[in-house]
Amino acid sequence: MTGKEAIDYIHSMIWNRQATGYEHAKVLLEKMGNPQNKLKYVHIGGTNGKGSTAVMMASVLQAAGYKTGLYTSPYIYRFHERIQIDGEQISDEELASVTEYVKGFADESEDCPSEFALVCCIAFEYFFRKHCDIVVLEVGMGGANDSTNVIECPEVAVMTNIGLDHTEYLGDTLEKIAETKAGIFKENSTAVVYQSTSSVEEVLCNCCKEKGIPIKIAEFQKLNLKQHSLEGQKFDYSGREDIFIPLLGNHQLRNAAVAIDAIDALKEKGWQISEEQLRKGLATVRWPGRFEIISREPLIIIDGGHNPQCIDALAKNMEDYLGGRKIVAIVGVLSDKNYQEMFRPIFPYITEFVCITPPSPRCLSGDQLAFCLRSTGATATAYASLEEAIVYALEIVGENGAVLSFGSLYSIGDIQKTFDKVHLH
């Protein structure tokens, strides 16, 4: 099996069966000898900020000298991003070897696993083979029934910001979603959670009380932003001063606060992480596609914001970092998102929308999105090809303007490649 054949096999599985992914993963891993039970974890659930919090924690643990696995989803540029050790993506050779091994067990099963469950099993086997000291494991969707939840007690279970997303699977209120996601809290662990509404916090605290585990709620009132620019942010948090992160936006400060509290929880469990290593890890973190600057002249920013909370954060970033600039937005969305309402917070900042069709079976066409945006009074144009959309955006943006691409993580990799191609010509 080659790396390409491995990815083709993985993608041949049925993606939209995540709701039952836990059982599929459990059965498959038992056949494999349960490699996941031979590793230690930080398990990260929530709606928004899971990936950012995960990469911050992985960066700190790596800076502390631990061999650190990182499992995230979805990927931006290539599949291999989802499975990393110490910042290095899994190689084609390793992916092929592990996938071929896992395939032998999957093919024996009466019921094939979902794609997500299969990828989890591949990741667990890879991290086990490589003898990781610890794995930072991002939940795919939900918590209790998520494929990642096959692990036993994590060292720390982290809950990031909870919002209304995947309501058909997780529940139609924040409280119901919080209860589902709290399925990652387990006995003998420690919970660290993002500060939320009192009703959501009550749900999470009750879950921890039932399991008899301590809970730490991040204290955002102890966050103090000192300075920010397009290079990054410097802030104080809960007695620590002048912490720097290269990630932009108020929401990333809050994610960093959660990550810091989670690192402190690990230290209480005996993990050796110095203050210098904590700061170095945070200062050197990279997370593509999250208000990421890919060009300075012209200024081009890509962001994977794709639900209401993400769009609220994006609006704040536009106000903080792009104030006074003409902004041309290249946007594409999936049809199952509430796109009619989702873009409302950003209308005051956008001069013109350039609409595209994301590369996903669940996509909304660029023409439909443009029609919807025009019906709200916005200026919007649709382009059949991404290249045409980018050429047009660069033509109209002007010297001091900014091109901002957002709306779907699925489009970001193609947008980066196409921008590069257009620039070269």
Secondary structure, DSSP 8 states (H G I E B T S, - for coil): --HHHHHHHHHTS-TT-GGGHHHHHHHHHHHTT-GGGGS-EEEEE-SBSHHHHHHHHHHHHHHTT--EEEE-SS-SS-GGGGEEETTEE--HHHHHHHHHHHHHHHTTSSS---HHHHHHHHHHHHHHHTT-SEEEEE-SSSSTTSGGGGS---SEEEE-B--S-SHHHH-SSHHHHHHHHGGG--TT-EEEE----HHHHHHHHHHHHHHT--EEE--GGGEEEEEEETTEEEEEETTEEEEEES--SHHHHHHHHHHHHHHHHHHHTT----HHHHHHHHHT---TTSSEEEETTTEEEE----SHHHHHHHHHHHHHHSTTS-EEEEE--BTTS-HHHHTGGGGGG-SEEEE---SSTTB--HHHHHHHHHTTT--EEE-SSHHHHHHHHHHHH-TT-EEEEES-HHHHHHHHHHHHHHHH-
